[in-house]
Amino acid sequence: MALINCPECHKSVSDQARSCPNCGRPIKREEQRTVYVIQRANGRVEGYEEFSQLQRDGWQVISEHDEADWDGEAPFTRVVYQMRR
């Protein structure tokens, strides 16, 4: 839990509060998710459907990076997307 400032009255409010206890303004909570899209050596892609659906639902990519890995059988590339709405 952290304290944030109410955008309306600028008093301290818990980031878990639904509204400011001082002025009653609703507190919008930002949602974040981590999505993995995996590209296998054989060309198969996993996780892209979830990523695409989140984009259609208005989620935005805030960061992305690639990771190379090995699953015991073949190398693969994992793209890690941090997304928020």
N, CA, C and O of each residue as an XYZ file, in Angstrom:
340
protein
N       0.839     -1.179      0.000
C       0.000      0.000      0.000
C       0.886      1.245      0.000
O       1.912      1.294      0.678
N       0.477      2.234     -0.762
C       1.220      3.492     -0.834
C       0.234      4.647     -0.745
O      -0.959      4.493     -1.009
N       0.753      5.790     -0.373
C      -0.077      6.989     -0.334
C       0.141      7.777     -1.624
O       1.268      7.955     -2.086
N      -0.962      8.239     -2.184
C      -0.924      9.094     -3.368
C      -1.684     10.368     -3.042
O      -2.382     10.428     -2.029
N      -1.562     11.376     -3.874
C      -2.318     12.612     -3.665
C      -3.600     12.567     -4.476
O      -3.592     12.188     -5.647
N      -4.686     12.951     -3.855
C      -5.961     13.051     -4.560
C      -5.834     14.119     -5.645
O      -5.361     15.220     -5.363
N      -6.247     13.817     -6.881
C      -6.155     14.814     -7.955
C      -7.056     16.033     -7.728
O      -6.832     17.092     -8.314
N      -8.063     15.880     -6.885
C      -9.021     16.965     -6.646
C      -8.585     17.880     -5.497
O      -8.401     19.082     -5.689
N      -8.419     17.298     -4.292
C      -8.133     18.116     -3.105
C      -6.669     18.062     -2.664
O      -6.257     18.809     -1.777
N      -5.883     17.170     -3.288
C      -4.447     17.038     -3.046
C      -4.085     16.521     -1.653
O      -2.937     16.649     -1.227
N      -5.053     15.937     -0.941
C      -4.778     15.293      0.349
C      -4.234     13.894      0.101
O      -4.450     13.324     -0.968
N      -3.530     13.341      1.078
C      -2.999     11.984      0.966
C      -4.131     10.965      1.045
O      -5.026     11.063      1.884
N      -4.062      9.975      0.138
C      -5.079      8.933      0.036
C      -4.351      7.613     -0.223
O      -3.344      7.586     -0.931
N      -4.858      6.524      0.348
C      -4.303      5.212      0.052
C      -4.522      4.896     -1.425
O      -5.569      5.222     -1.984
N      -3.541      4.266     -2.051
C      -3.711      3.877     -3.452
C      -4.719      2.737     -3.594
O      -5.110      2.398     -4.711
N      -5.140      2.147     -2.489
C      -6.147      1.086     -2.513
C      -7.573      1.628     -2.323
O      -8.543      0.886     -2.478
N      -7.697      2.919     -1.986
C      -9.017      3.519     -1.744
C      -9.812      3.636     -3.041
O      -9.251      3.914     -4.101
N     -11.109      3.422     -2.947
C     -11.981      3.600     -4.114
C     -12.300      5.068     -4.354
O     -12.560      5.482     -5.483
N     -12.276      5.861     -3.264
C     -12.524      7.290     -3.383
C     -11.772      8.027     -2.282
O     -11.368      7.429     -1.285
N     -11.591      9.312     -2.469
C     -10.901     10.133     -1.482
C     -11.792     10.303     -0.250
O     -12.943     10.717     -0.385
N     -11.285      9.993      0.950
C     -12.118     10.156      2.148
C     -12.374     11.622      2.488
O     -13.289     11.922      3.254
N     -11.582     12.538      1.932
C     -11.751     13.961      2.210
C     -12.810     14.604      1.311
O     -13.717     15.274      1.805
N     -12.697     14.401     -0.013
C     -13.608     15.092     -0.940
C     -14.555     14.142     -1.677
O     -15.508     14.595     -2.310
N     -14.307     12.842     -1.603
C     -15.200     11.876     -2.240
C     -14.903     11.561     -3.691
O     -15.607     10.754     -4.297
N     -13.870     12.181     -4.273
C     -13.556     11.928     -5.681
C     -13.121     10.476     -5.880
O     -12.294      9.972     -5.120
N     -13.668      9.800     -6.890
C     -13.238      8.424     -7.169
C     -11.751      8.393     -7.535
O     -11.247      9.270     -8.236
N     -11.075      7.369     -7.047
C      -9.660      7.186     -7.346
C      -9.545      6.110     -8.415
O      -9.931      4.961     -8.197
N      -9.014      6.487     -9.567
C      -8.843      5.547    -10.664
C      -7.577      4.750    -10.431
O      -6.496      5.311    -10.250
N      -7.722      3.449    -10.436
C      -6.561      2.581    -10.273
C      -6.087      2.112    -11.635
O      -6.878      1.672    -12.469
N      -4.794      2.213    -11.845
C      -4.207      1.766    -13.103
C      -3.967      0.266    -13.025
O      -3.409     -0.228    -12.045
N      -4.380     -0.443    -14.035
C      -4.140     -1.876    -14.116
C      -2.883     -2.119    -14.936
O      -2.644     -1.445    -15.938
N      -2.077     -3.090    -14.504
C      -0.891     -3.466    -15.261
C      -0.838     -4.979    -15.410
O      -1.296     -5.722    -14.542
N      -0.279     -5.413    -16.510
C      -0.110     -6.846    -16.793
C       1.212     -7.074    -17.491
O       1.752     -6.193    -18.160
N       1.717     -8.287    -17.315
C       2.887     -8.747    -18.054
C       2.416     -9.827    -19.010
O       1.753    -10.782    -18.605
N       2.764     -9.670    -20.287
C       2.351    -10.631    -21.316
C       3.616    -11.165    -21.993
O       4.531    -10.411    -22.325
N       3.639    -12.475    -22.186
C       4.772    -13.122    -22.835
C       4.345    -13.637    -24.204
O       3.358    -14.363    -24.322
N       5.092    -13.261    -25.232
C       4.887    -13.795    -26.576
C       6.150    -14.583    -26.908
O       7.251    -14.031    -26.915
N       5.987    -15.870    -27.182
C       7.123    -16.759    -27.393
C       7.197    -17.182    -28.853
O       6.210    -17.630    -29.435
N       8.383    -17.031    -29.436
C       8.657    -17.471    -30.803
C       9.549    -18.699    -30.713
O      10.706    -18.605    -30.303
N       9.011    -19.851    -31.095
C       9.764    -21.107    -31.064
C      10.649    -21.225    -32.302
O      10.414    -20.566    -33.315
N      11.659    -22.066    -32.203
C      12.584    -22.276    -33.328
C      11.863    -22.828    -34.554
O      12.275    -22.574    -35.686
N      10.777    -23.590    -34.327
C      10.036    -24.169    -35.457
C       9.042    -23.170    -36.069
O       8.280    -23.530    -36.966
N       9.047    -21.919    -35.588
C       8.170    -20.894    -36.138
C       6.859    -20.716    -35.393
O       6.127    -19.759    -35.646
N       6.552    -21.630    -34.474
C       5.297    -21.519    -33.708
C       5.366    -20.318    -32.760
O       6.395    -20.081    -32.129
N       4.284    -19.574    -32.664
C       4.196    -18.407    -31.793
C       3.138    -18.684    -30.735
O       2.039    -19.141    -31.048
N       3.478    -18.403    -29.482
C       2.548    -18.604    -28.370
C       2.310    -17.271    -27.667
O       3.243    -16.487    -27.492
N       1.081    -17.013    -27.269
C       0.762    -15.828    -26.489
C       0.364    -14.608    -27.293
O      -0.034    -13.595    -26.719
N       0.465    -14.685    -28.617
C       0.153    -13.513    -29.421
C      -1.336    -13.169    -29.382
O      -1.709    -11.998    -29.459
N      -2.181    -14.188    -29.263
C      -3.633    -13.933    -29.227
C      -3.998    -13.075    -28.013
O      -4.778    -12.129    -28.126
N      -3.428    -13.412    -26.850
C      -3.695    -12.626    -25.641
C      -3.199    -11.197    -25.806
O      -3.905    -10.247    -25.466
N      -1.989    -11.044    -26.327
C      -1.414     -9.725    -26.548
C      -2.293     -8.889    -27.481
O      -2.570     -7.724    -27.194
N      -2.726     -9.472    -28.579
C      -3.572     -8.765    -29.551
C      -4.908     -8.363    -28.944
O      -5.395     -7.257    -29.183
N      -5.505     -9.262    -28.154
C      -6.795     -8.962    -27.532
C      -6.667     -7.810    -26.541
O      -7.537     -6.941    -26.490
N      -5.614     -7.792    -25.767
C      -5.407     -6.692    -24.822
C      -5.253     -5.366    -25.552
O      -5.787     -4.351    -25.107
N      -4.528     -5.362    -26.667
C      -4.402     -4.131    -27.452
C      -5.759     -3.672    -27.979
O      -6.069     -2.481    -27.950
N      -6.561     -4.611    -28.458
C      -7.909     -4.249    -28.941
C      -8.775     -3.707    -27.807
O      -9.656     -2.878    -28.037
N      -8.524     -4.176    -26.580
C      -9.292     -3.728    -25.417
C      -8.772     -2.430    -24.814
O      -9.257     -1.990    -23.772
N      -7.779     -1.812    -25.470
C      -7.304     -0.510    -25.025
C      -6.069     -0.520    -24.143
O      -5.663      0.533    -23.653
N      -5.461     -1.673    -23.928
C      -4.230     -1.737    -23.145
C      -3.082     -1.168    -23.981
O      -3.062     -1.315    -25.203
N      -2.127     -0.517    -23.311
C      -0.974      0.082    -23.985
C       0.312     -0.584    -23.512
O       0.443     -0.938    -22.340
N       1.247     -0.748    -24.422
C       2.562     -1.277    -24.078
C       3.368     -0.154    -23.437
O       3.521      0.918    -24.021
N       3.885     -0.402    -22.233
C       4.720      0.608    -21.570
C       6.195      0.218    -21.610
O       7.067      1.074    -21.458
N       6.480     -1.074    -21.814
C       7.865     -1.493    -22.028
C       7.867     -2.873    -22.673
O       6.906     -3.634    -22.570
N       8.961     -3.165    -23.331
C       9.107     -4.481    -23.948
C      10.590     -4.816    -24.024
O      11.432     -3.942    -24.228
N      10.889     -6.097    -23.855
C      12.260     -6.548    -24.049
C      12.252     -8.013    -24.461
O      11.308     -8.751    -24.180
N      13.322     -8.415    -25.130
C      13.468     -9.793    -25.609
C      14.362    -10.572    -24.660
O      15.300    -10.034    -24.069
N      14.045    -11.854    -24.532
C      14.880    -12.769    -23.756
C      15.086    -14.022    -24.587
O      14.125    -14.575    -25.123
N      16.326    -14.475    -24.700
C      16.599    -15.748    -25.356
C      16.640    -16.819    -24.269
O      17.157    -16.578    -23.178
N      16.098    -17.995    -24.562
C      16.047    -19.048    -23.560
C      16.129    -20.402    -24.249
O      16.131    -20.493    -25.477
N      16.193    -21.429    -23.454
C      16.302    -22.800    -23.942
C      15.370    -23.646    -23.101
O      15.430    -23.581    -21.873
N      14.507    -24.441    -23.723
C      13.554    -25.251    -22.959
C      13.986    -26.710    -22.821
O      13.174    -27.564    -22.465
N      15.253    -27.001    -23.098
C      15.745    -28.365    -23.021
C      15.731    -29.077    -24.353
O      16.419    -30.081    -24.530
N      14.954    -28.567    -25.290
C      14.869    -29.174    -26.615
C      15.338    -28.240    -27.713
O      16.027    -28.660    -28.643
N      14.966    -26.977    -27.604
C      15.296    -26.026    -28.662
C      15.321    -24.609    -28.089
O      14.646    -24.325    -27.099
N      16.091    -23.728    -28.704
C      16.097    -22.341    -28.250
C      14.791    -21.647    -28.649
O      14.131    -22.034    -29.614
N      14.447    -20.633    -27.894
C      13.286    -19.823    -28.252
C      13.510    -18.398    -27.782
O      14.360    -18.137    -26.931
N      12.746    -17.489    -28.339
C      12.794    -16.083    -27.962
C      11.479    -15.721    -27.293
O      10.400    -16.037    -27.794
N      11.589    -15.057    -26.159
C      10.404    -14.604    -25.429
C      10.430    -13.082    -25.430
O      11.421    -12.475    -25.025
N       9.353    -12.469    -25.881
C       9.198    -11.019    -25.806
C       8.301    -10.733    -24.611
O       7.180    -11.234    -24.527
N       8.806     -9.924    -23.692
C       8.074     -9.602    -22.473
C       7.501     -8.195    -22.618
O       8.245     -7.225    -22.761
N       6.188     -8.095    -22.580
C       5.497     -6.806    -22.684
C       4.920     -6.430    -21.330
O       4.206     -7.226    -20.719
N       5.219     -5.233    -20.857
C       4.536     -4.658    -19.707
C       3.445     -3.773    -20.290
O       3.718     -2.896    -21.109
N       2.202     -4.010    -19.861
C       1.076     -3.275    -20.414
C       0.257     -2.642    -19.302
O       0.233     -3.129    -18.171
N      -0.413     -1.549    -19.641
C      -1.307     -0.902    -18.668
C      -2.566     -0.432    -19.359
O      -2.618     -0.241    -20.574
N      -3.583     -0.253    -18.524
C      -4.856      0.259    -19.020
C      -5.318      1.353    -18.098
O      -6.378      1.939    -18.318
